[in-house]
Amino acid sequence: MKKLMVAGMAALAAVPLMAGLYGDTPDDKHAWAVHDTNRPNPAKVEPGANPGDAPSDAIVLFDGTEKSFKDNWGDSNGNPTRWKFVNGTMESARGAGNICSKRQFGDCQLHVEWQAPVKVEGFGQGRGNSGVFVLGGMYEVQVLDSFETNPADMKNPNYADGQAGAVYGQNPPLVNPTRRPGEWQSYDIVFHQPVFEDGKCVHPGSLTVFLNGVLVQDHWEIEGPTWHCRRTRQERPGSTRGSIQFQDHGNPVHFRNVWVRELPSRYANTTHGTFLASEKDVAALRGETAAKLFAKVDRSKLDSSKTVQALLEVVSYSKDEKYLSALKSSCGAYKARIEKMDDAELERNKNGVNDVWRALDVLIRNKVLEKDAPFCKFIRGVREKKGWK
């Protein structure tokens, strides 16, 4: 059985990927076709060896060394922070203000581990209070000792939208998976900033948060900057990058193992070209792909089914006049060749004709070509006459 499975897997691995026109074509919103082999594959990233370890493409902001503490962090004015480096952790100091990453980020995945004080003092917002801020302090995910905050006994009473895992003042966590005071807790946060177009908010931004591996914010659409006692709205564009910040709220909260992965804008590969940051817009990407494909076309064999298919694929990316002209010439040459074939020779060329039809069918289905265009009608007529399905 094992030999059969290995043999089957080997045979499967030997099957080439289908290339050429296959799935729905590129359009104004999508730079590539569905199942497009021209689309770049994602970069290989090595995951961390253990849960919580930084993957190979992460920017490590604090690794437990005093060097990373001094190199990567400061106060809100760019001066050295008055937070403390204690036993491989960053400890908040009363009156020191927020600690801020020197590097700025936009859309990102953020991992941070935090520890509320072992010695329990106070209750509610006075018990192990801090916060994780993204985009330079605009949006806060609350850090708090919420271990005994539950409906059964309320030993540590607090308001729901201020508990650990809350988007502060906006949305409580879905559940409360906090550990005991003094135990390390982990946040994994995915942040997408709001998007503005012509001064108007077209997407409010979102926060997805895992607390100790448990989903507590499920793609929460941010209502506005998080604030105490006030509702806010995403009214006007601000900076698209800002520091990661941890809050000084007067309690000695510790932080460790902080790393960030920068994420492409959610609007990369869409029509929102003004918000693609470093991404190229869809039209430019399609043009580049068309040029690369056109350079590979063997135009010495215009009457070949493979040349027709290749040029149809080029035109699916761009209707530049030089591509349309080349396609017209190739279709004309291929049509003339087919018309000269007798039945036996045509039968030998069945696969080529059917391959051309499949490419045409994709373009017709996606309204790149008209179904009654002369060449489409010709190939359809050949297949119908021969009874090819």
N, C-alpha and C positions, 0 to 999 in steps of 0.2 A: 504493500500500500504506500509506504514511504517513497519507494522508488518511482511509483506512478505519479505521486504528487510532485516530486522534484522534476520529473520529466515534463509534467504538465505546466509547471511554473516556468521552466526553461523555454518551452514552446511559446508560452504567452509573452515572455520577455522578448522573443525574437520577432513578434508582430510589430511592424513599423507603425508609428503614429500616422493617422490620416492627415495629409497635407492638402493645400489648395482650398477651394471653396467647399465648405462643409456645413457650417452652421450659419445662422443669421449674420448678415453683413455688418460692417461698421456703420455708424450713423452719427448724427450731430452730438449725441451724448456719449457714445462708446467709440473709443479709438481702435478697437479690435473686434473681429468677428467672434461669435460664440465658438468655443473650442479651438481658438486660433493658435496654430503652431508658430506664428510670427510674434505672438505676444511674449514679452520677456518673462522668464521664469523667476520666481522670488529668490532672493539671495539666501544662501545656506547660513543658518545661525545655529551655533552650538548652545543647547540649553545648559543651565547651571547643573552641576553634579548633584546637588541636593535641593529640595524645595526651598525657595526663597533666594537661592544663589543667583547672581546676575548672569544673564545669557551673554554670549560673546559680543553682541552689538550694543550692549547697554553702556551708558555713561555713568560710571560709579562716582557718586557725590560724597559718600562717606563709607569707608571700609574698615573703620575701627582704629585707624592710625591717627596720630596727632597731626601728621603731615596733611592728610586729606581733610581734616577738620580746619586747619589754617588755610590751606590752598583753595578750598571750595566754598567757604562760608564767611559771611560778614554781617554787618548790621544793614539797616535799610538805606543808609547813606554811603555804603561802600567802605566803611571803616571796619577794623577788626571787631568781631563780636565779643560781647561780655558773657556769653554763655560759657559753660565749663566743659573741658574735656576730662571725663571721669571714667577710668577703667574701660577704655575702648568705646565709650558712649558720649553722646552730646547731651548735656544736662541743662535745662532751662534755668535761668537765674532771675530772681525777682527784680523787676525794674530794668532788665537788660533790653527789653523790646524783642521783637521777632528776630529770629535768625534767618538769613536769606542766602540762597545759593547765588554765587557770583555769576554763574551761567544762567541764561534765560531760555525759556522753553515756550512753545505753543502747544499744539496737540501732542499728547504724550501718554505713555504708560508709566506709572510711578509705583515703585515698591518702597515701603518704609516700615520699619518695626519700631514699636514704642512700648514704654513701660510706665504705668501709673505708679506712684510711690507705694512702697511696701507698707509704710506707716499710714494708716487711714486717718485722715483728718477732714473735718467738714462733711458736707453733703451736697447733693445736687451739683450746681455749677462750680462749687468751691472744692470739689473732690477730684484731684488729678486732672485738672483742666488744661488743655492745650488745643492745638488745631493744626491741620495740614492745609495749607493754602496753595493754590495754583494760580498762574497768570499774575504774579506780582501782588498777591494778597486779595485778588478779586473774589475768589470762590473758596469756601472753607468746608472741608470734611472734618467734623468734630472729633477731637480726642478727649476722652473723659473716662474716669472710673465709673462705669455703668454696671458693674457686676451685680449689685443687689437692687438694681432698679427693675422691678417686675411687678405685674399686677397683683400677685398673691400677697406679698407682705409689705412692699414699698418701704423697706428699711432705708433706702436712699432715694427719696422722692425727687423727681425731676420732670421737666417738660419734655415731651416726646421728640420734638424737632431740635433738641439740644443734646441728645444722648450720643454716645460713641456710635459712629457709623451714619449719623445724620448729615444731610446737606444742611448746614446750620440755618435755622430759622425758616426752612422751606419744606423739607421732607424727612420724616423719621426713617430710621432703618426698617427694612421689612421684618427683621427679627433681631434679637439681642444675643449675639454669640460671644460676648466679652468673657475673658478669663478673669481669674482672681487678681486683686491688686498685687503688684510685684511680679506677676508673670508677664512674659513678653507676648505682645499682640502684633499682628501683621495687617497692613493695608496693601491691597493691590488695587490701584485706581486707574481707570481709563478716562481721560479727559479730552473732550473736543470743544474747542472754543466757539463762541457765537460767530455767525457769519453775517456781514452787512453788505448790502448792495445798494448803491446810490443813497447811502445814509439810512436805509431801512433794514431792520433785522429780518433776514430771510431764513435763518435757523438759529434757535436760542442757545445752542451748545448743549452738552450733556456730560453727565458724570455717571460712570458705572463703578461700583465699589464692592470689593470683597473684603470682609473683615474675618480674619482667621480662617480664610478659605471659604467663607459662607457669603453668598450674594446678599448684600444689604441695600444696594441702590441699583436698580435695573434700568440702565440707560435713562436716568432722570434728566428731563429737559429743564435746563436751568432757567429760573424765572427772572433772575437778574443778579447783581452782586449780592453776596450774602451779608446780612447786617443784623445787628441786635435790635429787636423790637420793631423793625420796619420791613414792609414789603417793598421790593424794588422791581424794576423792569429793565429789559435789554433795550435801552432807548437810543444809544448812539455808539458808534464804533470807538474803541480805544486801542491800546497797544495790542498787537497780535502775539507778542512774546513777553514773558515776565518771569520773575524768579519763583522758585519753590520756596515756601516759607513755613516755619514752624512757630507756633505762637507762644509768647511768654504771657501766661495768665496768673503768674504768682505761685504756681505749684512746681515742684522739682520733678518734671517729667523727663524721661530719658528717651533718646532716639538712637538707632543703629541701622546698619545695612540699608543704606539709601541709594537707590539707583533708578535711572530714568531711561526709557527708550523713546526717542522722538518718532512720532507717527506722521504719515502724510495726511494732508487735509482730506476730510471726507469728500471734498469737492474735486479732488484730483480725478481726472478722467471723466469729468462732466462738462456741461456747458458753462459752468460758473468760472469762466476763464480768469476773471480778475481776482479770484481767491485761490489760485492754485499754488501760491508761494513760488517755490523753485520748480514746480512741475510744469511741463510744457502743455499747452492746451491741446484739445482733441484734434483740431484741424492740423496743427503742426505735426503731431504724432502720426496721423494718417498719411500726411504728405511724405514723411520720412519713410514709412513702411512701403508706400507705393514706389518711391524712387529705388529702394533697395531691391524690391521684387522685379521692377522693370529692368534693372541692370543685369539680372540673372537670366532674362528671357533670351532664348536662342532665336534671333530674328532671321537667321539664315534659312530657317525651315518654317516659313510662314504658313504652309499648308498642312502643318502637323497638328493633330488633336491636342498634343501637349502644349504647343505654343498658344493655341486658342484658349485653352484652360488657364494658362499662366497669365495671359493678357486680361482675361475676364476677372481674374483675382486682382490684378493691378487696378482695373477700373472700379472694382468694389471699394477701393480705398480713395481713389481720386479720379475725377473726370477731367483732368488736365487734357488739353487738346492733343498733345503729342501722344498720350496714352490711347485716347479715343481713335486717333488716326491709325495708330499701329494695330489696334484691335479690328478696325474696319478692314484694313488690308489683309490681315490674317484670316478673318471670317470669309472674305471674298475668295482668297486662295484655297481655303479648306473646302468651301462649297463647290468650287470648280473641280477640285480633285474628286470629291464624292460623286459628283454628277457623271464623271468619266468611268466610274467603276461598274463592272458587271456584277451580277448577283453574288457570285462566288467570292469576288474580291471584297465586296461590301460586307459579306458575312464575316470575312476574316478581320474586318475593321470594326466589328460590332462593339467591342469594348471601348474603343476610342470614341465612337459616336455617342454611346451611352454616357461616357464620362463627361463629354462636352455638354450633353443635355442636363446632367446633374448640376453642373456649374451654372448653366443658364437658368435652371429652375430656382436655384438659390437667389439669383439676382432678380428674377421675376417676382418671386415670393416677397422679396424685400423692396420691390418697386424701384430698383435700380435700372431695370430694363422693362420695356413694355412687352407683354406676352405676345402681341401681334407684330412685333418688329420682324422685318423680313428674314433675318437669319434664324430667329427663334422659330418662326413658322416653318422654315425649311427643315431644320433638324427634327422638329416635332413630326413633320410629314414623313420623313424618312423612317422614323421609328414606327409610326402607325402603319405605313405600307408594309414594313417587314414584320409587324406584329411583335416588336420587341417590348418587353415590360421591364 
